[in-house]
Amino acid sequence: MSTTSEPRTDVRRADRLLNKWAVEQQTSLDITTIYRKMKAGTFPQPVRIGKRRVAWRESDIAAWQANLEVGTRL
């Protein structure tokens, strides 16, 4: 029995990091509104990926959108 090291294929797409432009496009919100909602605690916080750069986890944005959809259903 030989063991070979294969690349991991179980990395989920939802764990990608999105920059502010991708978040704006995915949510249809401008960056000012995103930061205002973050301050109010109604939008996911980003992760710092550099000295002056942040990104959002795609899974956090998807969960936020799912909660919006649940909240609007009657």
Gaussian input, Z-matrix of N, CA and C with variables (Angstrom, degrees):
# hf/3-21g

backbone

0 1
 N
 C     1     B1
 C     2     B2     1     A1
 N     3     B3     2     A2     1     D1
 C     4     B4     3     A3     2     D2
 C     5     B5     4     A4     3     D3
 N     6     B6     5     A5     4     D4
 C     7     B7     6     A6     5     D5
 C     8     B8     7     A7     6     D6
 N     9     B9     8     A8     7     D7
 C    10    B10     9     A9     8     D8
 C    11    B11    10    A10     9     D9
 N    12    B12    11    A11    10    D10
 C    13    B13    12    A12    11    D11
 C    14    B14    13    A13    12    D12
 N    15    B15    14    A14    13    D13
 C    16    B16    15    A15    14    D14
 C    17    B17    16    A16    15    D15
 N    18    B18    17    A17    16    D16
 C    19    B19    18    A18    17    D17
 C    20    B20    19    A19    18    D18
 N    21    B21    20    A20    19    D19
 C    22    B22    21    A21    20    D20
 C    23    B23    22    A22    21    D21
 N    24    B24    23    A23    22    D22
 C    25    B25    24    A24    23    D23
 C    26    B26    25    A25    24    D24
 N    27    B27    26    A26    25    D25
 C    28    B28    27    A27    26    D26
 C    29    B29    28    A28    27    D27
 N    30    B30    29    A29    28    D28
 C    31    B31    30    A30    29    D29
 C    32    B32    31    A31    30    D30
 N    33    B33    32    A32    31    D31
 C    34    B34    33    A33    32    D32
 C    35    B35    34    A34    33    D33
 N    36    B36    35    A35    34    D34
 C    37    B37    36    A36    35    D35
 C    38    B38    37    A37    36    D36
 N    39    B39    38    A38    37    D37
 C    40    B40    39    A39    38    D38
 C    41    B41    40    A40    39    D39
 N    42    B42    41    A41    40    D40
 C    43    B43    42    A42    41    D41
 C    44    B44    43    A43    42    D42
 N    45    B45    44    A44    43    D43
 C    46    B46    45    A45    44    D44
 C    47    B47    46    A46    45    D45
 N    48    B48    47    A47    46    D46
 C    49    B49    48    A48    47    D47
 C    50    B50    49    A49    48    D48
 N    51    B51    50    A50    49    D49
 C    52    B52    51    A51    50    D50
 C    53    B53    52    A52    51    D51
 N    54    B54    53    A53    52    D52
 C    55    B55    54    A54    53    D53
 C    56    B56    55    A55    54    D54
 N    57    B57    56    A56    55    D55
 C    58    B58    57    A57    56    D56
 C    59    B59    58    A58    57    D57
 N    60    B60    59    A59    58    D58
 C    61    B61    60    A60    59    D59
 C    62    B62    61    A61    60    D60
 N    63    B63    62    A62    61    D61
 C    64    B64    63    A63    62    D62
 C    65    B65    64    A64    63    D63
 N    66    B66    65    A65    64    D64
 C    67    B67    66    A66    65    D65
 C    68    B68    67    A67    66    D66
 N    69    B69    68    A68    67    D67
 C    70    B70    69    A69    68    D68
 C    71    B71    70    A70    69    D69
 N    72    B72    71    A71    70    D70
 C    73    B73    72    A72    71    D71
 C    74    B74    73    A73    72    D72
 N    75    B75    74    A74    73    D73
 C    76    B76    75    A75    74    D74
 C    77    B77    76    A76    75    D75
 N    78    B78    77    A77    76    D76
 C    79    B79    78    A78    77    D77
 C    80    B80    79    A79    78    D78
 N    81    B81    80    A80    79    D79
 C    82    B82    81    A81    80    D80
 C    83    B83    82    A82    81    D81
 N    84    B84    83    A83    82    D82
 C    85    B85    84    A84    83    D83
 C    86    B86    85    A85    84    D84
 N    87    B87    86    A86    85    D85
 C    88    B88    87    A87    86    D86
 C    89    B89    88    A88    87    D87
 N    90    B90    89    A89    88    D88
 C    91    B91    90    A90    89    D89
 C    92    B92    91    A91    90    D90
 N    93    B93    92    A92    91    D91
 C    94    B94    93    A93    92    D92
 C    95    B95    94    A94    93    D93
 N    96    B96    95    A95    94    D94
 C    97    B97    96    A96    95    D95
 C    98    B98    97    A97    96    D96
 N    99    B99    98    A98    97    D97
 C   100   B100    99    A99    98    D98
 C   101   B101   100   A100    99    D99
 N   102   B102   101   A101   100   D100
 C   103   B103   102   A102   101   D101
 C   104   B104   103   A103   102   D102
 N   105   B105   104   A104   103   D103
 C   106   B106   105   A105   104   D104
 C   107   B107   106   A106   105   D105
 N   108   B108   107   A107   106   D106
 C   109   B109   108   A108   107   D107
 C   110   B110   109   A109   108   D108
 N   111   B111   110   A110   109   D109
 C   112   B112   111   A111   110   D110
 C   113   B113   112   A112   111   D111
 N   114   B114   113   A113   112   D112
 C   115   B115   114   A114   113   D113
 C   116   B116   115   A115   114   D114
 N   117   B117   116   A116   115   D115
 C   118   B118   117   A117   116   D116
 C   119   B119   118   A118   117   D117
 N   120   B120   119   A119   118   D118
 C   121   B121   120   A120   119   D119
 C   122   B122   121   A121   120   D120
 N   123   B123   122   A122   121   D121
 C   124   B124   123   A123   122   D122
 C   125   B125   124   A124   123   D123
 N   126   B126   125   A125   124   D124
 C   127   B127   126   A126   125   D125
 C   128   B128   127   A127   126   D126
 N   129   B129   128   A128   127   D127
 C   130   B130   129   A129   128   D128
 C   131   B131   130   A130   129   D129
 N   132   B132   131   A131   130   D130
 C   133   B133   132   A132   131   D131
 C   134   B134   133   A133   132   D132
 N   135   B135   134   A134   133   D133
 C   136   B136   135   A135   134   D134
 C   137   B137   136   A136   135   D135
 N   138   B138   137   A137   136   D136
 C   139   B139   138   A138   137   D137
 C   140   B140   139   A139   138   D138
 N   141   B141   140   A140   139   D139
 C   142   B142   141   A141   140   D140
 C   143   B143   142   A142   141   D141
 N   144   B144   143   A143   142   D142
 C   145   B145   144   A144   143   D143
 C   146   B146   145   A145   144   D144
 N   147   B147   146   A146   145   D145
 C   148   B148   147   A147   146   D146
 C   149   B149   148   A148   147   D147
 N   150   B150   149   A149   148   D148
 C   151   B151   150   A150   149   D149
 C   152   B152   151   A151   150   D150
 N   153   B153   152   A152   151   D151
 C   154   B154   153   A153   152   D152
 C   155   B155   154   A154   153   D153
 N   156   B156   155   A155   154   D154
 C   157   B157   156   A156   155   D155
 C   158   B158   157   A157   156   D156
 N   159   B159   158   A158   157   D157
 C   160   B160   159   A159   158   D158
 C   161   B161   160   A160   159   D159
 N   162   B162   161   A161   160   D160
 C   163   B163   162   A162   161   D161
 C   164   B164   163   A163   162   D162
 N   165   B165   164   A164   163   D163
 C   166   B166   165   A165   164   D164
 C   167   B167   166   A166   165   D165
 N   168   B168   167   A167   166   D166
 C   169   B169   168   A168   167   D167
 C   170   B170   169   A169   168   D168
 N   171   B171   170   A170   169   D169
 C   172   B172   171   A171   170   D170
 C   173   B173   172   A172   171   D171
 N   174   B174   173   A173   172   D172
 C   175   B175   174   A174   173   D173
 C   176   B176   175   A175   174   D174
 N   177   B177   176   A176   175   D175
 C   178   B178   177   A177   176   D176
 C   179   B179   178   A178   177   D177
 N   180   B180   179   A179   178   D178
 C   181   B181   180   A180   179   D179
 C   182   B182   181   A181   180   D180
 N   183   B183   182   A182   181   D181
 C   184   B184   183   A183   182   D182
 C   185   B185   184   A184   183   D183
 N   186   B186   185   A185   184   D184
 C   187   B187   186   A186   185   D185
 C   188   B188   187   A187   186   D186
 N   189   B189   188   A188   187   D187
 C   190   B190   189   A189   188   D188
 C   191   B191   190   A190   189   D189
 N   192   B192   191   A191   190   D190
 C   193   B193   192   A192   191   D191
 C   194   B194   193   A193   192   D192
 N   195   B195   194   A194   193   D193
 C   196   B196   195   A195   194   D194
 C   197   B197   196   A196   195   D195
 N   198   B198   197   A197   196   D196
 C   199   B199   198   A198   197   D197
 C   200   B200   199   A199   198   D198
 N   201   B201   200   A200   199   D199
 C   202   B202   201   A201   200   D200
 C   203   B203   202   A202   201   D201
 N   204   B204   203   A203   202   D202
 C   205   B205   204   A204   203   D203
 C   206   B206   205   A205   204   D204
 N   207   B207   206   A206   205   D205
 C   208   B208   207   A207   206   D206
 C   209   B209   208   A208   207   D207
 N   210   B210   209   A209   208   D208
 C   211   B211   210   A210   209   D209
 C   212   B212   211   A211   210   D210
 N   213   B213   212   A212   211   D211
 C   214   B214   213   A213   212   D212
 C   215   B215   214   A214   213   D213
 N   216   B216   215   A215   214   D214
 C   217   B217   216   A216   215   D215
 C   218   B218   217   A217   216   D216
 N   219   B219   218   A218   217   D217
 C   220   B220   219   A219   218   D218
 C   221   B221   220   A220   219   D219

   B1=1.4419
   B2=1.5268
   B3=1.2892
   B4=1.4561
   B5=1.5192
   B6=1.2849
   B7=1.4630
   B8=1.5179
   B9=1.2921
   B10=1.4580
   B11=1.5100
   B12=1.2618
   B13=1.4560
   B14=1.5244
   B15=1.3226
   B16=1.4541
   B17=1.5199
   B18=1.3145
   B19=1.4634
   B20=1.5156
   B21=1.3092
   B22=1.4656
   B23=1.5149
   B24=1.3109
   B25=1.4645
   B26=1.5159
   B27=1.3384
   B28=1.4581
   B29=1.5345
   B30=1.3127
   B31=1.4608
   B32=1.5139
   B33=1.2945
   B34=1.4554
   B35=1.5158
   B36=1.3069
   B37=1.4593
   B38=1.5273
   B39=1.3185
   B40=1.4620
   B41=1.5270
   B42=1.3043
   B43=1.4554
   B44=1.5330
   B45=1.3120
   B46=1.4642
   B47=1.5257
   B48=1.3165
   B49=1.4592
   B50=1.5220
   B51=1.3267
   B52=1.4566
   B53=1.5222
   B54=1.3256
   B55=1.4613
   B56=1.5245
   B57=1.3272
   B58=1.4673
   B59=1.5210
   B60=1.3248
   B61=1.4660
   B62=1.5277
   B63=1.3167
   B64=1.4623
   B65=1.5272
   B66=1.3378
   B67=1.4645
   B68=1.5272
   B69=1.3244
   B70=1.4648
   B71=1.5282
   B72=1.3072
   B73=1.4635
   B74=1.5264
   B75=1.3159
   B76=1.4587
   B77=1.5267
   B78=1.3300
   B79=1.4663
   B80=1.5218
   B81=1.3167
   B82=1.4764
   B83=1.5288
   B84=1.3300
   B85=1.4643
   B86=1.5170
   B87=1.3326
   B88=1.4594
   B89=1.5267
   B90=1.3242
   B91=1.4636
   B92=1.5224
   B93=1.3367
   B94=1.4654
   B95=1.5228
   B96=1.3146
   B97=1.4666
   B98=1.5196
   B99=1.3179
   B100=1.4687
   B101=1.5258
   B102=1.3341
   B103=1.4684
   B104=1.5277
   B105=1.3151
   B106=1.4677
   B107=1.5307
   B108=1.3270
   B109=1.4642
   B110=1.5313
   B111=1.3345
   B112=1.4622
   B113=1.5213
   B114=1.3249
   B115=1.4659
   B116=1.5230
   B117=1.3412
   B118=1.4656
   B119=1.5294
   B120=1.3290
   B121=1.4573
   B122=1.5170
   B123=1.3265
   B124=1.4652
   B125=1.5244
   B126=1.3192
   B127=1.4629
   B128=1.5215
   B129=1.3355
   B130=1.4725
   B131=1.5244
   B132=1.3094
   B133=1.4617
   B134=1.5315
   B135=1.3165
   B136=1.4655
   B137=1.5235
   B138=1.3152
   B139=1.4648
   B140=1.5224
   B141=1.3042
   B142=1.4654
   B143=1.5224
   B144=1.3251
   B145=1.4633
   B146=1.5293
   B147=1.2990
   B148=1.4600
   B149=1.5136
   B150=1.3086
   B151=1.4573
   B152=1.5218
   B153=1.3251
   B154=1.4594
   B155=1.5250
   B156=1.3194
   B157=1.4592
   B158=1.5192
   B159=1.3293
   B160=1.4549
   B161=1.5263
   B162=1.3234
   B163=1.4620
   B164=1.5219
   B165=1.2961
   B166=1.4562
   B167=1.5144
   B168=1.3272
   B169=1.4607
   B170=1.5281
   B171=1.3067
   B172=1.4602
   B173=1.5267
   B174=1.3246
   B175=1.4688
   B176=1.5277
   B177=1.3436
   B178=1.4674
   B179=1.5264
   B180=1.3313
   B181=1.4639
   B182=1.5286
   B183=1.3300
   B184=1.4678
   B185=1.5258
   B186=1.3364
   B187=1.4678
   B188=1.5244
   B189=1.3297
   B190=1.4650
   B191=1.5250
   B192=1.3285
   B193=1.4618
   B194=1.5246
   B195=1.3249
   B196=1.4644
   B197=1.5238
   B198=1.3388
   B199=1.4649
   B200=1.5186
   B201=1.3252
   B202=1.4647
   B203=1.5193
   B204=1.3327
   B205=1.4594
   B206=1.5217
   B207=1.3238
   B208=1.4648
   B209=1.5197
   B210=1.3208
   B211=1.4557
   B212=1.5143
   B213=1.3242
   B214=1.4638
   B215=1.5154
   B216=1.3235
   B217=1.4671
   B218=1.5160
   B219=1.3129
   B220=1.4664
   B221=1.5032
   A1=108.66
   A2=115.24
   A3=118.01
   A4=109.48
   A5=114.65
   A6=118.78
   A7=108.15
   A8=114.64
   A9=119.00
   A10=108.56
   A11=114.30
   A12=119.30
   A13=108.67
   A14=115.16
   A15=120.20
   A16=108.98
   A17=116.40
   A18=118.31
   A19=110.96
   A20=115.23
   A21=120.27
   A22=109.59
   A23=115.40
   A24=119.64
   A25=111.35
   A26=117.26
   A27=120.05
   A28=112.83
   A29=117.13
   A30=119.90
   A31=107.75
   A32=115.53
   A33=120.47
   A34=111.25
   A35=114.48
   A36=120.17
   A37=110.18
   A38=117.22
   A39=121.65
   A40=112.22
   A41=118.20
   A42=120.65
   A43=112.13
   A44=116.97
   A45=119.57
   A46=109.93
   A47=115.60
   A48=120.99
   A49=108.70
   A50=115.68
   A51=121.79
   A52=110.07
   A53=117.07
   A54=119.78
   A55=109.16
   A56=116.27
   A57=119.37
   A58=112.49
   A59=116.95
   A60=118.68
   A61=111.11
   A62=116.70
   A63=120.55
   A64=110.68
   A65=116.80
   A66=120.59
   A67=110.01
   A68=116.81
   A69=120.07
   A70=110.60
   A71=116.45
   A72=120.76
   A73=111.21
   A74=117.13
   A75=121.08
   A76=112.48
   A77=117.30
   A78=120.32
   A79=113.65
   A80=117.05
   A81=122.76
   A82=111.94
   A83=116.60
   A84=122.36
   A85=108.51
   A86=116.73
   A87=118.08
   A88=109.03
   A89=116.09
   A90=120.47
   A91=112.28
   A92=117.68
   A93=120.55
   A94=110.35
   A95=117.08
   A96=121.39
   A97=110.64
   A98=116.99
   A99=120.98
   A100=109.89
   A101=117.50
   A102=120.27
   A103=111.94
   A104=117.65
   A105=120.53
   A106=110.07
   A107=116.86
   A108=120.56
   A109=111.11
   A110=117.50
   A111=120.22
   A112=110.08
   A113=116.62
   A114=121.29
   A115=110.97
   A116=116.57
   A117=121.61
   A118=112.08
   A119=117.06
   A120=120.75
   A121=113.66
   A122=117.10
   A123=120.15
   A124=112.69
   A125=117.35
   A126=121.85
   A127=107.51
   A128=117.80
   A129=120.43
   A130=112.73
   A131=114.90
   A132=121.59
   A133=109.17
   A134=117.21
   A135=119.91
   A136=111.21
   A137=115.14
   A138=121.44
   A139=107.25
   A140=115.93
   A141=120.25
   A142=108.12
   A143=116.14
   A144=120.52
   A145=111.85
   A146=116.31
   A147=121.94
   A148=108.97
   A149=116.00
   A150=120.02
   A151=112.07
   A152=115.97
   A153=120.36
   A154=111.67
   A155=116.75
   A156=119.02
   A157=110.33
   A158=114.71
   A159=121.12
   A160=108.78
   A161=115.14
   A162=121.52
   A163=107.63
   A164=115.89
   A165=122.07
   A166=109.56
   A167=116.00
   A168=120.36
   A169=108.27
   A170=116.11
   A171=120.44
   A172=110.70
   A173=116.85
   A174=120.14
   A175=111.32
   A176=117.86
   A177=121.02
   A178=111.10
   A179=116.50
   A180=120.70
   A181=109.73
   A182=117.05
   A183=120.78
   A184=111.03
   A185=117.33
   A186=120.84
   A187=110.42
   A188=117.30
   A189=121.55
   A190=109.93
   A191=117.29
   A192=120.97
   A193=111.14
   A194=117.56
   A195=121.00
   A196=110.57
   A197=116.92
   A198=120.42
   A199=111.33
   A200=117.29
   A201=120.42
   A202=110.42
   A203=116.17
   A204=120.89
   A205=111.00
   A206=117.17
   A207=121.14
   A208=109.74
   A209=117.29
   A210=121.84
   A211=114.03
   A212=117.76
   A213=120.08
   A214=112.79
   A215=117.47
   A216=120.08
   A217=110.03
   A218=116.05
   A219=120.68
   A220=110.73
   D1=121.63
   D2=177.75
   D3=-108.80
   D4=144.87
   D5=178.35
   D6=-110.31
   D7=131.50
   D8=176.93
   D9=-117.03
   D10=146.78
   D11=179.24
   D12=-89.18
   D13=110.87
   D14=179.38
   D15=-105.72
   D16=148.57
   D17=178.15
   D18=-64.04
   D19=146.83
   D20=179.20
   D21=-69.01
   D22=131.78
   D23=178.37
   D24=-113.25
   D25=4.86
   D26=-177.63
   D27=-93.23
   D28=8.58
   D29=177.71
   D30=-68.86
   D31=124.57
   D32=-175.56
   D33=-81.76
   D34=143.12
   D35=177.63
   D36=-63.10
   D37=-30.30
   D38=-177.59
   D39=-67.34
   D40=-11.73
   D41=179.99
   D42=-91.97
   D43=7.82
   D44=177.52
   D45=-68.37
   D46=157.13
   D47=175.14
   D48=-101.35
   D49=135.20
   D50=-178.72
   D51=-110.80
   D52=133.85
   D53=175.40
   D54=-79.71
   D55=176.10
   D56=-173.56
   D57=-63.12
   D58=-33.15
   D59=-179.91
   D60=-68.80
   D61=-38.81
   D62=177.89
   D63=-66.66
   D64=-38.84
   D65=178.64
   D66=-66.64
   D67=-41.78
   D68=176.78
   D69=-58.97
   D70=-44.72
   D71=-178.89
   D72=-66.58
   D73=-42.34
   D74=-176.34
   D75=-71.82
   D76=-30.52
   D77=-176.00
   D78=-102.52
   D79=-13.44
   D80=-174.54
   D81=63.16
   D82=26.98
   D83=176.19
   D84=-113.15
   D85=147.12
   D86=174.09
   D87=-83.92
   D88=164.25
   D89=-172.91
   D90=-63.29
   D91=-31.89
   D92=177.75
   D93=-63.26
   D94=-43.73
   D95=178.36
   D96=-66.09
   D97=-39.58
   D98=178.50
   D99=-59.66
   D100=-48.55
   D101=-179.80
   D102=-66.58
   D103=-34.69
   D104=176.83
   D105=-65.21
   D106=-43.01
   D107=178.30
   D108=-67.33
   D109=-35.91
   D110=176.33
   D111=-61.64
   D112=-44.50
   D113=-179.85
   D114=-62.64
   D115=-35.42
   D116=179.15
   D117=-79.52
   D118=-7.87
   D119=179.96
   D120=81.23
   D121=19.31
   D122=-177.93
   D123=-112.27
   D124=14.80
   D125=178.06
   D126=-144.60
   D127=144.81
   D128=-178.38
   D129=-58.97
   D130=144.82
   D131=176.28
   D132=-80.05
   D133=144.98
   D134=177.52
   D135=-81.72
   D136=171.69
   D137=172.24
   D138=-109.05
   D139=143.27
   D140=179.85
   D141=-80.92
   D142=127.33
   D143=-179.99
   D144=-117.90
   D145=4.44
   D146=178.78
   D147=-171.93
   D148=179.12
   D149=-179.49
   D150=-60.23
   D151=-41.40
   D152=-177.42
   D153=-126.80
   D154=30.94
   D155=-175.76
   D156=-139.82
   D157=137.07
   D158=176.46
   D159=-128.57
   D160=163.12
   D161=176.27
   D162=-149.36
   D163=159.80
   D164=179.67
   D165=-110.80
   D166=142.63
   D167=174.66
   D168=-70.75
   D169=131.98
   D170=-179.66
   D171=-59.99
   D172=-34.80
   D173=179.40
   D174=-65.77
   D175=-35.22
   D176=177.16
   D177=-66.44
   D178=-40.89
   D179=179.46
   D180=-67.27
   D181=-41.52
   D182=178.92
   D183=-63.46
   D184=-40.59
   D185=178.68
   D186=-66.11
   D187=-40.68
   D188=177.66
   D189=-60.90
   D190=-44.35
   D191=179.06
   D192=-64.93
   D193=-39.33
   D194=178.73
   D195=-63.70
   D196=-39.77
   D197=177.89
   D198=-65.41
   D199=-35.53
   D200=176.40
   D201=-62.60
   D202=-43.74
   D203=-178.70
   D204=-64.64
   D205=-40.93
   D206=179.00
   D207=-65.34
   D208=-40.07
   D209=-178.24
   D210=-68.39
   D211=-22.91
   D212=-177.73
   D213=-93.59
   D214=-9.21
   D215=178.86
   D216=-78.67
   D217=140.42
   D218=178.29
   D219=-109.34

